[in-house]
Amino acid sequence: MKKDTRLDARQIRILEGYFERYYDSEMMDVIAKSHRMSRKTLWSWKETDPGKQLHNKYLLEEESTTKKA
């Protein structure tokens, strides 16, 4: 998948869930399997530019949530 490929709403929703579950110590292959996809597919979505932007957004939100607590 090209780095500048756009992600559809389903892919975005899955990636958002992936980041949350991954940082809760769940393995990528288990997360991918729960969505009936391969780890390689999930990884390729994560490595796109929109996927990286989602990841950065998730990290910033987590950081701000942690500071409030």
C-alpha positions in Angstrom: 0.0 0.0 0.0 1.4 3.4 -0.9 2.3 5.7 1.9 -0.1 8.5 0.6 -3.1 6.1 0.2 -6.3 7.4 1.8 -8.0 5.3 4.4 -11.7 4.7 4.4 -13.9 5.1 7.5 -13.7 1.4 8.4 -9.9 1.3 8.2 -9.7 4.5 10.3 -12.1 2.9 12.9 -10.0 -0.3 13.0 -6.7 1.6 13.4 -8.1 3.8 16.2 -9.1 0.6 18.0 -5.8 -1.0 17.2 -3.8 1.8 18.8 -5.9 1.6 22.0 -5.7 -2.2 22.2 -2.0 -2.2 21.3 -1.1 0.2 24.1 -3.1 -2.0 26.5 -0.5 -4.7 25.6 -2.5 -6.7 23.1 -0.5 -8.2 20.3 -1.0 -7.0 16.7 -1.7 -10.5 15.3 -4.5 -11.0 17.9 -6.0 -7.6 17.0 -5.8 -8.3 13.3 -7.4 -11.7 13.7 -10.3 -10.2 15.6 -11.0 -8.1 12.5 -10.6 -11.1 10.2 -7.5 -9.7 8.5 -3.8 -10.4 8.4 -1.2 -8.7 10.6 0.4 -7.6 7.4 -2.7 -5.7 6.2 -3.1 -3.9 9.6 0.6 -3.1 9.5 0.4 -1.6 6.0 -2.6 0.6 7.0 -0.6 1.8 10.0 2.4 2.7 7.9 0.4 5.0 5.5 0.7 8.7 6.1 -2.9 8.9 7.3 -2.2 5.9 9.6 0.8 7.7 11.1 -1.2 10.9 11.6 -3.9 8.8 13.5 -1.1 7.3 15.6 0.3 10.8 16.5 -3.2 12.0 17.3 -3.8 9.1 19.6 -0.5 9.7 21.4 -1.3 13.4 21.9 -4.7 12.5 23.2 -3.3 10.0 25.6 -0.6 12.4 26.8 -3.2 15.1 27.5 -5.4 12.6 29.3 -2.5 11.4 31.4 -1.5 15.0 32.4 -5.1 15.7 33.6 -5.1 12.7 35.9 
